[in-house]
Amino acid sequence: MNRPGVELIAAADARPLRQRILRPGLPEAQSVYPDDEADTSVHVGIRVDGTLVSVSSFFVESTPGSERAAVRIRGMATLPEFRGRGYGRDLVDFGLSHTPLQDYAEAWCNARLTAAGYYQKLGFCSVGEQFELPGIGPHVVMVRAIHSSR
């Protein structure tokens, strides 16, 4: 079986999977991110048999506590039956190498505590204290160097 490739998608295409996996039971509006439509935002996904099964979005946003621009990863979501296949790593690798994000030195995300170990496997390190996102749960900021500085 061939491994599906990563493709660029529209922000609107990512939202149903964000809602289903990351925001179940919350208003659909919580799956819309402020910079979804910005020129520097990148949305990627993986389709299996035409169905979007894994998505992630990338935004230019300073790492918390820093004024230096970086790439923020948000909304990474994979249908449960497709987890463990390396799709998340594929999304991150593709997204971070895609214009206009390829020139930034650092990537970061607010990782759910339940996903922190996963991000560690992708080379991210926890920074700062754990915090709570109301209605979503405990998180930690995670950071990874990616490219030479801009």
Secondary structure by P-SEA (a helix, b strand, c coil): cbbbbbbbbccccaaaaaaaccccccccccccccccccccbbbbbcccccccccbbbbbbcccccccbbbbbbccccccccccccaaaaaaaaaaaacccccccccccccccccaaaaaaaabbbbccbbbbcccccbbbbbbbbccccc
